[in-house]
Amino acid sequence: MSPISHVIGTLLATTLAVGTHAAQSCDEDVVTFSEGLQGWIGTNGSTGSTQLEKIGGNPAHHLHTVFNDFGIEFYNDTNADHHQALLSHDQVTIEIDLKVEEIEFFGTPVTRPWVLEIRDYDDVPPGLLWVSVWYLFEWVGAEDDWRTFGVTITDTTSGELPEGWGGTGGEAPPDYEPALPANRTFASVLASADEIAFTTYQPGWGFGFTDFDVRIDNIRIIACPKSACPADFNGDGLVDGQDLARLLARWGACEGDCPEDLNGNGFVDSPDLGIMLGYWGTCGG
């Protein structure tokens, strides 16, 4: 057995022996669609529809969209007070499971952007529907299996857009790309958010009519106080086998949103594992 395998085995055994600890006072909203739509709406129209299906999800109930248009989206605008309460926490993680059966442009497989957008209908410039902040997960195409996409907002009071985030409602010269209006901030949009959407409409981009066959499941919003330990990647108040698995899955070069790179050197490697060991157990304990 290699040294790292021995360490991992020891840590997993420790996790089983420790048992369940008291977690932080997190609020968690999870929609599995087993209890219906719970406010979520998918794209519908004359060229396709979104249906709640009982089988074929991850693992069962899910939303399934088959549609031909410039893009598709899934949104929830019926729980604004709940969204605002969740987004007011120190740290918020938003995740969704996605399976792309098909994205084709005139019969040719293509990719499209997969975007999280948080929209505010208040204090909107003339001629616009909303002001928003948005995050591009990545461009997606047909996959054989389900994938989880997520982002963690580590400072909901930030006046500036965090790395990887964009804004709408204004334009930024010299290229006049979409941007937040001068009187709005990242924090102000979160504080008065009216709608959360997952969409293939990336601000500033346009596409032709495209055939979509897409499934979504397990929409999760986990809102917590700031973690007492940075190695608690999933925010459950513990540093344990789940966090270790996430660190190992990101092993190697790491760019962009990479909380597993605990020492910030651009790599997830043995020094990060050592830092994690120092936090092992209950956060703050």
N, C-alpha and C positions, 0 to 999 in steps of 0.2 A: 504494500500500500504506500502511495506517495505521501510526503509530508502534508501537502494541502488536503488530500483526501482524508487523512487522519484528523486534521483540524476540523474539516467539515463534518465528519462523522461525530466527533466529540460535541460540536456545537448543536447538531440536530438532537443528539441524546440529551443534552442539557435543556433544550427547548421542551422536550417531552417531560422531563423531570420537573421543570419549573411550574408548568401548568398555566392556568389563566390568571392574569394580573388585572388590576383595576386600570382601565384605560382613561385617557384624557376625556374631558367633557366635550366630545365631538357630536355634531349633528350629522346624520347620514340620511340621504334620500336615495333610495334604490328603486328603479322601475324595471320590473322583469316582464311586464305585460300579462302576467298571470291573473291580475285583477283588473284587466281592461286597459284602456289607453292612458288613464290618469293624467289627462290634459294634453297628451302629445298628439300632434297632427302631422301626417305626411302629405306629400304632393298628390293632388287629385285633379282630374280634368277630363277633357274629351279624348285625350291621347293616352290615357292610362289611369292607374289608381294605386292607392295604398290600402292594404288589407291587414287586419289583425289575424294572424294565423296561430293555430294551437300546436302545430308540430313543425320541426325543421329549424327551430331557433337554437339558442345556446343556453339551455338545452331544448326548450319547448316553445312557449308562446313568444311571439316577436312581431314586429312590423315588417311587411314585405311590400316594396314599391316596384312596380313595373310601369315605366313611363317613358314617353318620347318628348323631349323638350330641351331647352337650352341648359337646364340643370334641374336638380331636385333638392328638397330640404325637408327636415323634420324639426318642428318647433313646438314650444309650449309657451303660450301667452295667457294662460288662465290662472296661474299661481304666482302672480307678480310679488305679492307680499312675502310668500314663502321663499322665492328666489332672492329677494332683497335681504331677508334675514340670514340666509345661508351665505350670501356673498359679503356680508358684513363681518364675518369671522376673520381672524388673523390670516389663516391659511386655508385655501380651498382647492380641492382636487376634483376635476370634472373628467369623467371617463365614459366611453361608449364602446360596445362591441359591434363590429361591422363585418358583414360578409358580402363581397361583390361577386354576384353570379356573372354579370356581364355589363360592360360599358363599351358601346360600339358607335362609331361614327360612319354611317353609310356602309355598314357591314365590316368595318375594320376595327379591331380591338384598340382602344385608346385608354389613356388615364385622365382623370379629372381631379382637381384639388378637393381635399376633404377638410372642411373648415368648421371650427367652433366660433359662433358669433353671439355676443351678448348685446342686446339691443335696448335702447331707451327711447321711448316715444315722447318724452317731455323736452322742452327747450330745444326744439328742432329747427334748423334754418329753413327758410321758405323754400318750398318745392321738394323737400325731402320727407321720407316717411319716418326715419329714425336716425339717431346718432348711435354708433356702436363701437365696440372693441372686438377684435377678432384674432384668431390664432390658426395658422395653417399646420395641421398635423403632418400631412404629406400628400403627394399625388397618388391616387389609388387606381387600381385596375382589377381585372378578374383574379380571384384567389380561390384556392381549393378549400380553404377553411376560414373559420372566424378569426378576427384579430381584434385586440383591444387597443384603443387610442385614448390618450389622456394627457392632461397638462395640469400642473400645480401652480396656483397663484400664491406666491410666498409673501406678498405684501399688498393687501387690498386697499391700503391707504396711499399707494404710490401716486404722485402727481404726474409721473412720466409713464409712458408705455414700457412695460418690461420687455426684455429681449425676446424677439420672436413674435411680438404682438403688433397689430396695426390698428388703425382707427378709421372711421368714416364720419361724414357730416361736414367735412371741409376738404381743402386741397392744399398740397404742399408744393410750392415752387422749388426748382424751376420746371420740374416735369409734371407738376400738378397731379401727383398721385393722391389717392384717397388718404385723408388724415383727419384727426379730430379737429373740431372748430377751436378757435383760439380761447374761447371761454369754457372749454370742457377739459376734463382730465380723465385718466384711467379710473381713478377712485370715484369720481362723480358719476360715471356711467354705471359702475358696479352698484353704487349706493341706490340708484333709482332704476335699476334694470326692470324692464317690463316683459322681456322675452329672452329665452335661451334657444338657440337654433344650431343644428348640425346641417351643413349645406355644402353643395358643390359650387355654389356661386361665390368665387373669391373676388372681393372688391378690387376693381381696376381691371378685371379680366372679362372677356366675352367669348362665348362659344356658339357653334352652330347646333342645330337640332341633333340630339344624341339619344340613343336607346340605352336606358338604364334598367337593370334588374338587380336590386340591392335589398339587403335585409339588415335590420338593426335590432339590438337587444341590450338589456342590462345597462341602462343609463344610470350612472352613479354620480352623486354630488356629495362629497365628504368635506365637511367644514369643521375646522378645529382651531383651538389656540395654537400659537406657534410652538412647534415641537421643542421639548427640552433637550432633544438630542437629534442631530442631523441625520443619523443613521436609521431613524425610524421613517423609512421611505413611504410606507402606506398610512402613516398617521394614526395607528391604532394604539399608541401608548406603549408599545413594546419594540425592542430590537430583538428579533428572533429569526427562525428559519425562513419565514416569508421574506423578510428583508434581505437575508443572505442570498436567497434564490434570485432576487432582483439584482443584487450586486453581481452575482456570477453571470447572469444573463447579459449584462452590459460589459463584461470583461474585455479589456483592450482599449483601443483608441475611442474617445468619447467626445462628441462635439454637441453644441446646442444645449438643449434642456437636459442636463445629465446630473441629477442630484447624487447619483452613485459615485461620482468623482469627488470624494469627500475632501481631498487635499487640493483640488482645483488645478491639477497639472495637465489636464487633457487626456488622462488615462485612468481607467479603472483597473487597479492592479493590487499587488500585495500590501503597499502602504495603506490603501483604502480598507483592505480587509483588517489590517491591524487597528485602524481607527474604529472600525465597527466593533471589534472585540472589546474595546474600551468602553463602549456604550451598552454592551450586551445585558439584556434583562429589561426591567421596567424603566421607562423614561422618567428621569427626575428622581428615581429611587436608588 
